[in-house]
Structure formats: structure tokens, C-alpha cells
Amino acid sequence: MKTKSERLFEHFLTENGVPFEKIQEEGTPRPDYEVSLGNSRLIFELKELDEDENFGVVKDSTRPYIKSHSRTIGDHIRRRIERSRKQIQYGANQGIPSVLLIYNSVDPVFQSFGTERMDFIAAMYGDYTVMLNMETRAASEWFNGKKQMLQQEKNTSFSAIGHLCDRGGATTVTLFQNVFAKLKIAYENLPACFEVAAIEVSFEPLTLP
């Protein structure tokens, strides 16, 4: 039986006239889909956010309609990167740019808990960080700090990390580029149905008076 993310992705591709093929596992970890884009191909591995004990917590039983949510920015994406390495490496070893595509079924209405833009960037390139001058109390501009999952010599098989979303009945796919990828995606050749998120990454404080 197909998962919801598989059904959504297949519908997205079919509606936009993008040819695809489901990849059979054959006893070893393999990605989910191979997508044809003219003379090029892309591999997609789908992962879902399917449960989180910190989402929709009722703290007052007399007011069950009031729910709270808490998370560490980027952690949900980091865990899915960890869990998909073998599948992504399989595609990259074939010389095909490979994408991890994440669907959020924890937050079915807004699909933002754990999959906001800041979650992707923090997981991929490091936590949002600010340096503080203890003498002057001046703060630097934010930059990407620790817990960076994508580096020059780490997880270079990931060509991009993507967000599969069906918020409001409209299915979208947004790709966040891995600037360290050994196999680059020709984004200029992607069909218009794929959205590409522009990313500015800084690993050093920009200013610190």
C-alpha cells in the first residue's frame, strides 16, 4: 500500500506531465522514484514526519481546544537526512542527482511544524546563531552555526532537500539546494512546477562591533 506522500507525489508528477518510475527495492535500501526531465533524470527518496509527542499537547484538560507545540528548529529534517543516507547514496552512485523529499503528516492542516523554511536551512547549513560581545553587549548579524548536516565532505550525495506540501489542497514541491553536492541539479531546466528556494548561507558573523 502506498503512503500518503507517495500518492501525493505521483499525483503531482502526473498532473504536471512529468514522467516517473517507481523504483523496486529488491532487498536493499533504494530510493523511491526516478523522474525523467528530458535528457536528464532525478532520483527522489520520500520521508514523512509521522509523529511527534510535542505537537498538539493539551496542558489543561478543562480547555482541550488549547494546544501547544514545541520543537528544536531543524531537528525533524536532520533525522530524516540521517535515515535516508543509503537510499540517496544509491542514486548518487548511479550518477543521478538525488533528492530527499519530506512530507509533513504531523501537522496536516498547516504542514509547518518542523518543516518551515528555517527548519530546512538550519538542518542543512547549521543553527541560526548570533555572537554577543560581552563587553559592549553588541550582537552580530545571524549566521549558520552548529549542527550542519551538509558540508564539503559530508552528505555530498544529497543534491537537494525538498518539501512536499499539500496545504490548502494545492500540492507543491520546493527544493533547497545543497551547495556542497557532488552532483548538481540543472535547476534552469526543471519544469515550472518545481519551486526552488533561494538560500543565503553565512558561516561567520557578518558584523560584531
C-alpha positions as a printed Julia matrix, in Angstrom:
209×3 Matrix{Float64}:
   0.0    0.0     0.0
   1.33   3.44   -0.94
   1.97   6.07    1.7
   0.22   9.42    1.55
   3.44  11.1     0.43
   3.81   8.61   -2.43
   0.24   9.2    -3.57
   0.69  12.97   -3.41
   4.0   12.93   -5.26
   2.68  10.67   -8.01
  -0.38  12.92   -8.39
   1.87  16.0    -8.52
   4.03  14.48  -11.25
   1.07  13.18  -13.26
  -0.82  16.48  -13.09
   2.24  18.32  -14.36
   3.07  15.83  -17.1
   6.39  14.73  -15.6
   7.29  11.08  -16.43
   8.35   8.93  -13.49
   9.06   5.36  -12.5
   8.71   3.67   -9.1
  11.98   2.04   -8.07
  11.77  -1.51   -6.7
  13.79  -2.16   -3.53
  14.92  -5.7    -4.4
  16.17  -6.45   -0.89
  18.49  -3.47   -0.48
  17.8    0.14    0.54
  16.87   2.05   -2.6
  15.16   5.4    -3.24
  11.51   5.64   -4.24
  11.28   7.32   -7.64
  13.21   8.08  -10.79
  11.9   11.15  -12.62
  12.64  11.9   -16.28
  13.33  15.5   -17.26
  14.09  15.49  -20.97
  17.68  14.3   -21.32
  18.28  14.22  -17.58
  16.98  12.3   -14.59
  16.39  12.91  -10.88
  16.1   10.43   -8.03
  13.67  11.09   -5.16
  13.56   9.46   -1.73
  10.38  10.26    0.25
  10.28  10.53    4.03
   7.38  11.59    6.28
   7.07  13.37    9.6
   4.53  10.99   11.07
   4.53  11.54   14.83
   5.77  13.95   17.49
   4.79  13.93   21.15
   5.43  17.69   21.36
   2.79  18.6    18.77
  -0.78  19.31   19.85
  -0.18  18.89   23.58
  -3.15  19.63   25.83
  -1.88  21.07   29.12
  -5.25  21.93   30.64
  -7.89  19.16   30.49
 -10.63  21.72   31.13
  -9.66  23.5    27.89
  -8.74  20.72   25.46
  -9.13  23.07   22.5
  -5.97  24.93   23.61
  -2.94  23.02   22.37
   0.76  23.79   22.49
   3.64  22.85   20.21
   7.38  22.82   20.87
  10.38  21.76   18.79
  14.07  22.35   18.18
  14.44  24.15   14.86
  15.78  21.8    12.19
  15.78  18.57   14.21
  12.98  16.89   12.25
  14.83  17.49    8.99
  18.14  16.33   10.47
  16.63  12.99   11.49
  15.21  12.41    8.0
  18.59  13.2     6.44
  20.19  10.6     8.72
  17.58   7.98    7.83
  17.83   8.44    4.06
  21.6    8.34    3.5
  21.75   4.84    2.0
  18.88   5.47   -0.4
  20.35   8.79   -1.54
  23.81   7.26   -1.94
  22.32   4.59   -4.18
  21.02   7.2    -6.6
  24.18   9.31   -6.48
  26.31   6.22   -7.15
  24.38   5.8   -10.41
  25.48   9.31  -11.37
  21.96  10.69  -10.95
  21.29  13.81   -8.81
  19.29  12.63   -5.79
  16.78  14.49   -3.65
  15.33  13.79   -0.21
  11.7   14.91   -0.27
   9.93  15.37    3.09
   6.18  15.38    3.72
   4.67  16.61    6.99
   1.76  14.45    8.17
   2.21  15.51   11.82
   0.76  18.94   11.05
  -1.84  18.05    8.37
  -3.53  21.48    8.2
  -0.63  23.94    8.06
   2.24  21.48    7.41
   4.69  23.87    9.01
   5.6   22.25   12.35
   9.15  21.03   11.72
   9.11  21.84    8.0
   9.24  25.62    7.83
  11.9   27.25    5.67
  14.05  27.9     8.76
  13.92  24.2     9.65
  15.37  23.2     6.29
  18.12  25.83    6.34
  19.09  25.18    9.97
  19.27  21.42    9.39
  21.19  21.68    6.15
  23.61  24.51    6.96
  23.57  24.93   10.73
  21.56  26.5    13.53
  20.75  30.18   13.34
  23.36  31.77   15.61
  24.2   35.25   16.92
  27.54  36.23   18.52
  27.39  38.59   21.51
  30.23  40.91   22.53
  30.26  40.53   26.33
  31.96  43.93   26.81
  29.86  46.09   24.55
  26.74  43.87   24.5
  26.66  44.38   20.74
  25.33  41.47   18.7
  26.43  40.23   15.33
  24.08  39.52   12.48
  22.83  35.94   12.45
  24.83  33.22   10.74
  24.69  29.43   10.36
  26.41  27.74   13.29
  26.5   24.22   14.69
  24.66  21.0    13.7
  25.27  21.47    9.97
  24.25  18.26    8.19
  25.6   19.24    4.76
  29.3   20.01    4.45
  32.1   19.85    1.89
  32.96  16.29    2.93
  29.67  15.19    4.48
  26.4   14.12    2.81
  27.53  15.31   -0.61
  25.3   12.64   -2.21
  22.29  14.84   -1.42
  21.77  17.15   -4.38
  18.87  18.86   -2.61
  16.43  18.53    0.28
  12.81  19.17   -0.65
   9.43  19.86    0.92
   6.36  18.07   -0.44
   3.29  20.01    0.69
  -0.45  19.89    0.01
  -1.53  22.87    2.08
  -4.91  24.25    1.06
  -5.47  21.49   -1.48
  -2.58  22.61   -3.71
   0.34  20.2    -3.95
   3.77  21.84   -4.23
   7.39  20.7    -4.25
  10.05  23.13   -3.03
  13.73  22.26   -3.4
  16.54  23.57   -1.16
  19.89  23.27   -2.91
  22.88  21.51   -1.36
  25.75  23.84   -2.29
  28.21  21.03   -1.48
  26.56  18.39   -3.69
  28.86  16.3    -5.89
  26.04  16.05   -8.45
  24.38  19.39   -9.18
  20.81  19.76  -10.39
  20.31  21.82  -13.55
  17.67  23.98  -11.88
  17.24  26.1   -15.0
  15.94  23.01  -16.8
  13.4   21.97  -14.17
   9.7   22.19  -15.07
   7.98  25.26  -13.63
   6.01  23.07  -11.2
   9.18  22.64   -9.1
   9.85  25.61   -6.85
  13.48  26.36   -5.98
  14.17  28.21   -2.73
  16.88  30.85   -2.89
  19.26  30.36    0.04
  21.82  32.73    1.53
  24.28  30.89    3.76
  26.84  32.52    6.06
  29.18  30.55    8.32
  30.82  33.55   10.01
  29.33  36.51   11.91
  28.82  39.33    9.4
  29.48  42.15   11.88
  30.47  42.23   15.52
  31.27  45.7    16.87
